[in-house]
């Protein structure tokens, strides 16, 4: 009886097998002709993001829905290939697309487990699924996958199939392909990974979310050890190598991949430009953009702006914690409360959120997001002393949510705060306009408004050099005497109401030379100069520097920078002085390449000495630089002398009520502009000036940017002469006087200084003007000039 039942069972199985084979054959006959063509594989075009680099190769930005980085199979390390094969398809190089042994093994395992517990997809089948099919679990889809895998194997080499897999597979965290995953999880290219890191990545394809080391490191570690075990079993590695890899401590990147140097504002400028030119394709076509930025200068600019803002905040005091939470006595509840308070706060710049655990006049103890407890003490407490000690009605109590940052080479923690004030810096090469550093604000992720290009602000006294330059063209000289005395300006001359301008300190010192007036930034003199040359003339003249006259109404207030400019405009304008009188257009994008390295676009900048137009007389530029060198030596920017260089020139700027502070400075090879203010204009404080808040940012930046750069002066152009003058009168000195009684010439010693002039402007014969009225006026030396020997400004 039993024997007969057994025969029936065998017959049934055989019948089912025949029917199944027939159905499979029929399905195959119907499916195979309808399989998609393989052009997507043979002409593989992955969706590669737009990547943006500095001129010296540092990544500053990446834009695209998918993080991808193509790598050719011959560049993939052997350990990476072996780890993938060990984890996913050990018979990859021997099967024809479908691993029959693997299918039988999986079927047996699933039968014993009573469900689908193990798959049998080969690498080739995964390629088929990723490129052409969905993830639905149906017999038709699985059969299509198998048929397509065999078609792929028939048309492509094993190495090509593996290359497609390595570059296409999704590995979590928006990373597609193993090269992108290496950068995403470990922050470095695949070639720099260790065996342990290769194995961690090779464990991801099975279930990227489940084995994501950022989300669940213990589970990812277990999977990595499984992969290493398989590599040892397959003789890819030996026992000591396996042991070392298992024991290696792995450091997983916890946040999104960072650029090699922060330049988010510049990267966004590039993205916008390319989007206007190429449209949506920029996010998937693999364009590579090389900018004019310099890694060292950009990093220095970031530090300078951050430090300048932090210093400003410390001068004006701690405003208090961001919020206050209750800290339960129960340890577990307290930990949950701290975690809940911090998880919604992202780090900004280098400022990390923390919760205060205890605070007194000598020590603040706070807990970070990763449960690290940090101590703040000593000098780091000075600026928050009142809060720490609970004075003046202020109290920094346990549960306060604050910001902390590590400072110094031997990091010490200090209390910080998210700034309300903003600052910006832009630097460029005055010889061609190449932007070498750009910081549009404190933090791009917090506020994307780019103050370098979008903030139209009053430049204050930093605009005076352009008025002085216009005056030189009208016949004024650095020795011209102008009355530094009170004056009243009519409503017609201001365009609004009667105006009584004043110097910053309220002083009035009488007749002074134009050089001295610029060095000390005397407002009254600047207004008188503009009166003398005429606002309409000056308004037209500033076109030469790239300014829009429409933003500078032709009134006397223009003398004090009452118009509107952007920091980038100021950088281009000061470049004219730095390069000897040529106009250059700032540019950021140097080259654009496609994914295959073909050049799509290249900048054609205006270069001094080649195609840059001359916009002012070279003598004018030289004299303005000479005067602005005095600003950095003995004037409002004398602090710049701490840099220990003689080739610096520039001008401070402070607007009414200190709404904006500026410093614009340069050398022959680098122009840098710094600005500080509030986005919604309000006073920075009674004692805040360009020399107090903007100049230190400039100095901090230039100290790094000019390191190792030889000092080089400005060669004096033809047509400039140098003579001794009386500094009190601006007139030329004679070495002798005539004694009428003795009838002889006597040598005299009179205080004197050397001044420089345009050769073709001879001194007028008229005597010194009468000072004390509001007419302004100037005088010059009363003897003919003599040509001096060629000179170079140091």
C-alpha positions, 0 to 999 in steps of 0.5 A: 500500500505504501509502495503504491502511494510512493509511486503516485507521489513520484508521478505527481512530482514528475508531472508537476516538474514537466508542467512547470518546465513547460510553463517556464519554457513558454514564459521564457519564449514569451518574455525573452523577445520582449526583454529591454535592450542593453544600451543603458548598460553598454552606454552607461550614464550614471546620474552624476552630481554637479561637483565644484572645486577650488582652483587647487582641487578642494571640493567645495560643493556637490549638487544632485539628488543622488550622491555618486562618484564613478570609478572604473573597474581597474581603479577598484582595489582588489579587497573591495572586489573580493569583499563584494563577491564574498558577500553577494556572489561567490561564484560570480566568475563561474556562473552564466548569470543565474547561480544554479547551486545558489538557487538550489541552496536557497530553495532548500533553506527556504523549504526547511524554514517554512518561508522565503528566508534566503535569496539567490540573486547574483550580482548580474541579476541585481544589475538587471533589477537595478537598471531595468526592473522593479522590486515586486516579488512575482514569479514573472518578475523573477523569471524576467530578472533571470532571463535578463541576467543571462542576456547581460552575461552573453553581451558584457564581460564579467568586469564590465558587469561588476563595474556597473554593479559597483557604481549603480547599487544603492548603499544608503544615505543617498549614496549610490555606488561604492565610491560615493559610499566610501566618501559618505560613511568614511569621508575618504575615497575608496583607494584610502579605505582599509580592509575592515572598511571595505568589508563594512561597505560590502555588507550594505547591499543586502539591506542598506537601511538595516546595516547602515552604520550611522543608524545601527553600528552594532548591526553593521559591525556584525554584518561586516564580520560576516563578510570578513569571515566569508573572505577568509573562507574563500581564501581571499585573506588569511587568519592574521589579516582577518583578525586584524580587520575584525579588531580595527576600530572604525570611525563612521562619519555621523553627518552629511559629507562635508566639503574639503573647505567651506565655501557654501556661498560661492558654491551656490553662486556657481550652481545658480550660474550653471542652472541658468545656462544648462537647466536641470541637467546640471544635477545629473550630468556629472559636470565638474566646475573649477573655480578661482577660489584658493583653498588656503585663502578660503579657509582663512576667510572663514576663520577670519569672519567667524572670529570677527563675529565672535569677538564682536559678540564677546565685546557686547556681552552674552545674551543668555541661553536659547531656552530652558528645560527642566532636568528631572532627578531620575537619571533615565528621565534626565537623559531623555530630556537632554536628548530631546532638547538637543536632537532638534538643534543642529550644530552651526559653524563650530558651535555645538548645542549643549545643556548646562548641568551645573553653573557657578562663577568658576565652572560651567559643566554642560552635556553635548549631543553625543553625551560628552560632558565638557567643562568651561572655566578660567578665561573662557568664563569672563564674558559670561561672568554675570550669567555664571555668577547669577548677577544683575538678575541673570542666571545660567541655571541647570537645564539651560540650552546653550552653544559651546565651542572648542578653541585653541590648539589644545582645545578648551571649551567656551560658551558661545552664542548664535550671532545676530550680527553678520559679516562678509569678506571677499578677496580677489586678484587685482590683475584679472579679477579672479575671486580667491576667497568669498564668505557671504555670511556667518553660516549658509545653512542658517541664512542663504543671503549672500552679503558679498553680492546681494547686500546693498549697503552704505560704504561710509568713509571707505568710499572717500578714495573715489572722491579723492581720485576724482579730485586728483583728476581736477588738479588737486594734489596730496599737498592741497590744503583744504579747510577742516572747519565746520560748515552747513550744507543747504537742502539743495546740496543734500537733496533733503534737509540742511546738513551740518556734517561733522568729523567722527570725533567732533573736531575741526583742525583748520587747513590740512593737506589732502593726504592728512585728511584721508589718513585721518578720514576727516569728513569735513574735508571730504565734503569740501572736496566734493563741493570743489569738484562738483557732485555731478562730476564725481558721480560720473567719474565713479563709473570708471570703477564700476559703480552704478551712478543711479545708486549714488545721488549727486549730492554732497552726502556722496562724499561720506559714502551715502550711496549703496554698494556691495562688497564685491563692487568695492573689491573690483573698484579697489582693484583699480588702485591696486593694479595701477588704473585698470578695470577688471571684472570679478569672476568665480568660474574658471573652467567647466568640464563634462563627466568625461573631462571635456572642456565645456566652458573657460573664463576669458578674464580681462587681464592687466597688461593684455586686454583690461581697459585703463580707467584712470591715469596710472599717476592717479592710482599711484598717488591714491595708493601712496595716500592709502598707505599712510592710512595703514601706517599712521591713520585710522587703520594703523593697526594693520602695521601689526602684519609687519608689511610695508606693501599695504594700503586701504581705507576704513569705513563707518556709516552714521550710527555705525550701521555698517563698518568696512575695511577695504585694503590691498597689496599689488597682488590681493584686494580684500574687502570686509564688512560687518552689520545687521541684515536689518540695519541697526547700530553696531554700538557707539564704539564700533568703527571700521577699525574696530570690527572690520579691520581685524577680520581683514588682518586675520585673513591677510595674515594667512593669505600673504604668508610666504608672499614676498613684499612688493611695492608699486613702481612710480609711473612716469609723470610723477615728481617728488619735492620737499614741501612745508607740511603746514602750508603745502608749499615747496620749500627752498633750502636757503633764504635771502638776507637783504641786510647782508646780501647773502643766502642763508641756510635754514632748517625748516620742518619738511616732508616729500610729497608727490604731484602730477608733473603737468599741474604747475602750482598757481601763482595765487596766494593761499586762500582765506580759510574760515568761509565755506567755499573750500579752496586749495593752494599748491607749492609756489615754485616750479617742481623738479623731477625726482629720481624714479621711486617705488612705493614700499 
